[in-house]
Amino acid sequence: MNLKKLQTKIGIEFRDSAFYEEALTHRSYLNEHPKWPHGNNERLEFLGDAVLELAVTEGIYKRLPKEEEGRLTVFRAALVNTRALSAVAKEIGLDKMLLLSKGEAKDVNSKGRESISANVVEALIGALYLDRGFEVARGFIERHILSKLEGVKDQGGKDAKSLVQEYAQARFKVTPTYEVIEESGPAHERRFKVGLFFDDKLKSEGKGASKQEAELDAAEKLMQKLS
């Protein structure tokens, strides 16, 4: 874990390194390193999620004074979804600094890993908030997340689920539905398989660490087929 490199990358000086060491600790790491002095990053993730939502909501509210509430909601979702935050983690190198178990470290391309990467961004925001305050945390969010607003606007702010819904309604006059086909794994590491249906016809399946993630995966796979 190279916190000096992270400080340089994001342009913020840390005061209490313990916050950031915890932010970079996944629960799986503690199973193999019980003497590690910090807890896992889930509490910081919880806090960072709230800070992120407030900062992004305020940011797009001020930047887009003529947009209606529904459009603002779409843009916010596009900026803070799992894929978007996972991309931020890669941009600043968080995914390579994260402390994981050996098994998790090997699973580099899974949807679960994408979710872990997104979560560590939220944990970092929580750490920045506690260590340096809201304004510094907001500055990070503006530089690395809100800065992508123009790109989101150019795409209409639509994720794969929105595109699937438009396609289903325009082509078949139906509203797509998502159903959980299978759940697996222990309570703290559940995995979901979800089916995407047009009426009673299964169009694709998706997997993820949450129902929402699995639904998005199913929608993305269908859009890939259609394209």
Secondary structure, DSSP 8 states (H G I E B T S, - for coil): --HHHHHHHHT---S-HHHHHHHTB-HHHHHH-TT-SS--THHHHHHHHHHHHHHHHHHHHHH-TT--HHHHHHHHHHHHSHHHHHHHHHHTTHHHH-B--HHHHH-TTSHHHHHHHHHHHHHHHHHHHHHH-HHHHHHHHHHHTGGGHHHHHHTTT--HHHHHHHHHHHHHS---EEEEEEEES-GGG-EEEEEEEETTEEEEEEEESSHHHHHHHHHHHHHHHH-
